[in-house]
Amino acid sequence: MPGPPVNPFVSDSDLPKQVDVVVIGGGIVGASTALELVESGLSVLLCEKGEIGGEQSSRNWGWVRISFRDPREIPLMIEAMRIWEGLDTRTGRDTGYVKSGILFAPKTAKDWARYERWSEHLTQHQIECRMVSGGEFNKLMPKHRMSAKGALYTPMDGRAEPQWAAPAIAEAARDNGAHVVTGCAVRSVDIEAGKIAGVVTERGRVACGRVVLAGGAWSRLFSGNAGIALPQLKVLNTVLRTAPIDGGPEAAIWTNNFGMRKRADGGYNVASVTENTVDIVPDSFRLSMAFLPALASTWQSLRFRLSERWLEEAAQARAWQSDDVTPFEMCRVLDPVPSARSIRQSWAGVTKAFPFFHQAEVVQSWGGMIDVTPDAIPVISKVDDLPGFHIATGFSGHGFGIGPGAGRLMADLVTGRMPVVDPTPFRLSRFSDGSRIRVGSEV
């Protein structure tokens, strides 16, 4: 089943023999990292096995939000939003970024109090975030028929177009001198004297002293072959989009059974907020203990199933040599079938809340695999056990909006300059150094 239409990107024809840094993965985090690095004066190869932005970077909701995030992500998201505001000018291309506001509508009085309490995380950063109700809520959500009487509202939140953003950033990286090669999987890292000396791609070796793995849902598999333990699982999220329709809200909303946001074409993206599908696979058992805290806090929004993915991942090679055909070449674009149940649920929710959506045509739906860590915040880190190797992955469904900030922080770590924010919460070693794994937006 084809995913959403991503802006086309024409690959470079030649693979360089040597660069300073190889970035593996052409999603928004990899593209942003490449842009930051090449603007820092380094020679860069951005290498993508499929197409730029072809997987979750083009399949997400398109929210650029700071509201209701894990507090550990807030400083980095502030930086990301600063970058988003100038990104169209910086890249010379349209990313669809609009500061339109996002609302989180509570279901109960207890939820209202919880949202109100959470807003204090932003007020300490002098960011407007407040509870709205009555006429203000109705103005933000015109024609609604929701039972919710109010919501947590963050005016600086916004939206962008996932099918435009990663290609725009990758093109800008190339404008600044980066090599960008698609349809070319990196098979493995080349290690000499215990540190990175290059990568081996399906088209040959590229010498380099530093590597950034920004492989999304594929990162655990690649890391494992390099001998690096990365606890990460995949969760299926389903999105539908409508044809253009008049009269809908400009602000996005998360409510009890759906989330939605307006698109640049006048249509809407709609998704379920209570239906995330988790395929039971061999890694589910290998990582069960690591993910127990996350399961305890999010089980109500997860639906577990045994599907064909068990056989697919059980048959997948977990170790290989650099001259072997790898799983990355056997699956150029991870394109999961969307959940029919999720589509029914979200569409029923949005048409009940906004009856005029009955007039809208559903023109497409798609699935995307979210890369999830045990504490639901990303890994943006150097790898202590392999000098020169860096990982940016596990964004747990929050990666699109924070992606430009993550690229900035990753570039800081690669170059050794002062990090734009404290990278400690995102270190890979937190999963092995005895740290308590904490989950949730109220950490």
C-alpha positions, 0 to 999 in steps of 0.5 A: 500500500503506497504511503503519502506522496513525498516531494521527489528527491533526485539522488546524487549519482556518485558515491564519494570515496571519503568524507568527514561524517556519514549520516545514515538515514534520510528522515527529518533527523538525518537530513537536519543533522547533515545540514547542520554538519555541512554548515559547520564546514564538514564534508558530509554524506547523507545515505538513505536506503530508500527515499528521502523522508520515505518512512515515518518522517512523512507519515506522522501527523505533522504537528510541531508542538511543545505542549504536553511533552516530556519535560526533558524534551522541552529545552530541545523543543524550544531550540527546534521551534526557533529553527522551524521559524526560519527554516523556509528562508534557510532552505529556500523551500516551503516546509508548510510551517505555520504557527497555529496553536494546538489544544489538548482537551481533557476528558475529566476534571482530574485530567483538567487539573493534570493539564493545568499542572503540566502547563507550569513546565512552559510558564517557567520558560516564559511560553504562553500555555493556558487552559481555555474554555467557553467562548474562547474554546468555541472560537478556536474550534468552530462548529464543534459538537464536543462534550469537552468544554475547554482545553490546554492551549499553546498558541506557539505550537504549529504544524508543517507538512511531513511530505515536504520537510525532509526533502527540503532540508536534504536539498538545502544540505546538498546546496551547502555541499553535502553528498546525498545518495538515495537507494543506497543502503549502508551495510555496516560500519568499518572499524579499525583500531577500535574506532570508526574508520568508514562505512561499507555501503551496497555500492562500496566503502566510504572512508570517514572518522565519524558516523551518525545513525539516524535510521528510525525503526531500523536503528536497533538492527543496524546497531546490533550488527555493530555490537551496540545494544539499543533497546527500541521497538516499533509501534504502528500508527495510522493516519488518514487525510481528507480532501480540502474542506471549508469551515474547519479549525486552524488550530490542531486538537487532541481529544479523547478519541482522535487528533487532527490538524489542518493541511496546507491543501485545506484538507485535514490529517486525522488519527486515533489517539487511543489506538496504537498497534504493537505487533508481537515480534521476537524483540518484544520478548527480548526487551520485555523487562526494559519496556515494563515501565512504559507498558504500565503507563501506556497500556490503555493506548496500545493494542497488541496483535500477533501478525505476519510481522512475527515471521518477517522479523524472526526470519530477518538476519540480525548479524551479517558481513559487509559483503552480504545483502542486508535487511535494508536492501530487502526492504527499501521503504517500510510501508505497513498496512494501516489499521482499519480499526484505527481509521474507523475509530478516528473517523467516527470521532471526528465526524461526531465532534465536527459533523461537517466532516461528513461532507469531506472525502477521505482520500488516503490512509497510511501506516507508519512505524514509530521508533520507541524507547523504554522511556519514550524520549530519544537517544541523541548520543555518542556511543562510548564503546565505539569512538566516532559512532553516534546515534539519533533515534527512538523519538517515540512519535515526537520526532517530526517537530523536534527533528531540526533541534535534534539535528542541531544537538547531534551536530554539536556532539559530533563536532565537540562544540558546546551543546545547544542543550544538556544532552544528558537525558538523551544519552544511550548509556542511561539504559545500561548505567543503572539509571531509573527509567522514567516515563511520562509527560509529568516526569 
